[in-house]
């Protein structure tokens, strides 16, 4: 994807301009094969994603699948949009992927094929979960970051160094990602009958 296209897509996402996003998407999909399009668009979402934007970005993901459902089936089971939901631990993006992207495809499968399909998705999810869990390190208050310093006599306000705040925010983001991956994997395990 050309940088100018990337910038326009990001601008649409930042401004919430669904109409412009849809127009740009249509033009982009006309000149791009499905594999490249799914990889490029998933990468846009990967960089734009925060937990606070998850539901908002799911609405844009829905636009993509309405424009071209085939993008949800590219390179299965390692579809870029599926991997995006796992890497970010986003149940919002995962549910959109399932409902808007592959639901029609799933309806064509018999019970055995459906179980096999979800088993393959679960293997991919487990792989990425293990890969990222191994990258997380223990963070110790006082060693890797400091807590706040009382700012008022009530003890309700704290001053905190920017670096410490960023470290704590990063830990919260990683924690939420872990919880999201767990929830997605739980849904997949239910589909394959591992748990009820």
C-alpha positions in Angstrom: 0.0 0.0 0.0 1.4 3.4 -0.9 2.1 5.8 1.9 -0.4 8.4 0.6 -3.2 5.7 0.7 -2.1 4.7 4.2 -2.3 8.3 5.4 -5.8 8.8 3.9 -7.0 5.5 5.5 -5.5 6.6 8.9 -7.2 10.0 8.5 -10.5 8.3 7.9 -10.1 6.1 11.0 -8.9 9.1 13.1 -11.9 11.3 12.0 -14.5 8.5 12.0 -15.2 9.2 8.3 -16.9 5.9 7.4 -18.2 7.2 4.0 -14.7 8.3 2.9 -13.2 5.1 4.2 -15.8 3.1 2.2 -15.0 5.0 -1.0 -11.3 4.7 -0.5 -11.7 1.0 0.3 -13.7 0.3 -2.9 -11.0 1.9 -5.0 -8.2 0.2 -3.2 -9.9 -3.3 -3.5 -10.4 -2.8 -7.3 -6.6 -2.6 -7.8 -5.4 -5.0 -5.1 -5.5 -8.8 -4.8 -7.3 -10.3 -1.7 -4.1 -11.5 0.0 -2.3 -8.2 -0.2 -5.5 -6.2 0.7 -6.2 -8.4 3.8 -2.6 -8.0 5.0 -2.4 -4.3 4.4 -5.8 -3.5 6.0 -5.1 -5.7 9.0 -1.8 -3.9 9.5 -3.6 -0.6 9.5 -5.8 -1.8 12.3 -2.9 -3.3 14.2 -1.2 0.1 14.4 -4.4 2.0 15.1 -5.7 -0.3 17.7 -6.2 0.5 21.4 -8.7 -1.1 23.8 -10.6 2.2 23.9 -11.0 2.1 20.1 -11.9 -1.6 19.8 -15.6 -1.3 19.2 -15.1 1.8 17.0 -12.6 -0.1 14.8 -14.9 -3.1 14.7 -17.4 -0.9 12.9 -14.7 -0.1 10.2 -13.8 -3.8 10.0 -17.5 -4.5 9.3 -17.3 -2.1 6.4 -14.3 -4.1 5.0 -16.2 -7.4 5.2 -19.3 -6.0 3.7 -17.2 -4.7 0.8 -15.5 -8.0 0.3 -16.2 -11.1 2.5 -13.4 -13.1 0.8 -10.9 -11.0 2.8 -11.9 -12.9 5.9 -11.1 -16.2 4.3 -7.7 -15.4 2.9 -4.8 -17.7 4.1 -7.0 -19.6 6.5 -6.5 -20.4 9.3 -3.8 -17.7 9.6 -6.1 -15.0 8.2 -4.6 -11.5 8.9 -7.8 -10.3 10.5 -8.1 -13.3 12.8 -4.4 -12.9 13.7 -5.1 -9.2 14.4 -7.8 -10.1 16.9 -5.5 -12.6 18.6 -2.4 -10.4 18.7 -4.4 -7.5 20.1 -6.5 -9.7 22.3 -9.6 -7.9 21.0 -12.9 -9.7 21.6 -14.6 -6.9 19.7 -12.6 -7.5 16.5 -12.8 -11.2 16.9 -16.6 -11.1 17.2 -16.8 -8.8 14.2 -14.5 -11.2 12.3 -16.8 -14.2 13.2 -20.2 -12.5 12.6 -19.5 -10.3 9.6 -16.5 -12.1 8.1 -16.9 -15.9 8.2 -20.4 -16.6 9.5 -21.8 -17.3 6.1 -18.9 -19.6 5.4 -19.4 -21.5 8.7 -23.1 -22.1 7.8 -21.9 -24.1 4.8 -19.9 -26.6 6.9 -21.2 -29.7 8.5 -20.6 -30.4 12.2 -17.3 -32.3 11.7 -15.9 -29.7 9.2 -16.9 -26.8 11.6 -15.1 -28.5 14.5 -12.0 -29.0 12.4 -12.1 -25.4 11.2 -12.4 -24.1 14.8 -9.6 -26.5 15.9 -7.3 -24.9 13.3 -8.2 -21.5 14.6 -7.5 -22.6 18.1 -4.1 -23.9 17.2 -3.2 -20.5 15.6 -4.5 -18.6 18.7 -2.6 -20.9 21.0 0.6 -20.3 19.0 0.4 -16.5 19.2 -0.7 -16.6 22.8 2.4 -18.6 23.8 4.6 -16.5 21.6 3.6 -13.2 23.2 3.3 -14.5 26.8 7.0 -15.5 26.6 7.9 -11.8 25.7 6.2 -10.4 28.9 8.6 -9.6 31.7 7.9 -9.1 35.4 7.7 -5.4 36.3 8.4 -4.5 40.0 7.3 -1.3 41.6 10.4 0.5 42.9 12.7 -1.2 40.4 11.1 -0.7 37.0 8.7 2.2 38.0 7.8 4.3 41.0 4.3 5.0 42.4 2.9 8.4 42.8 3.9 11.0 45.3 1.1 12.6 47.5 0.3 16.0 46.1 -2.4 17.2 48.5 -3.2 16.9 52.2 -6.2 14.5 51.6 -4.0 12.0 49.7 -6.5 12.0 46.8 -4.1 13.5 44.2 -0.7 12.1 43.2 2.1 13.3 41.1 3.6 10.7 38.9 6.6 10.8 36.5 5.6 10.5 32.9 7.9 7.5 32.4 6.3 5.7 35.3 2.8 6.5 34.0 3.8 5.1 30.5 5.2 2.0 32.2 1.9 1.4 34.1 -0.2 2.1 31.1 1.9 -0.5 29.1 1.3 -3.0 31.9 -2.5 -2.4 31.8 -2.5 -2.7 28.0 -0.6 -6.0 28.2 -2.9 -7.3 31.0 -6.0 -6.5 28.9 -4.5 -8.2 25.9 -3.8 -11.3 27.9 -7.4 -11.3 29.2 -8.8 -10.8 25.7 -6.7 -13.7 24.3 -8.0 -15.9 27.1 -11.6 -14.9 26.3 -11.1 -15.6 22.5 -9.4 -18.9 23.2 -12.3 -19.9 25.6 -14.8 -19.2 22.8 -12.8 -21.3 20.4 -12.5 -24.1 22.9 -16.2 -24.1 23.4 -16.7 -24.4 19.6 -14.4 -27.5 19.4 -16.1 -29.0 22.5 -13.1 -28.9 24.8 -15.2 -27.0 27.4 -18.9 -26.4 27.8 
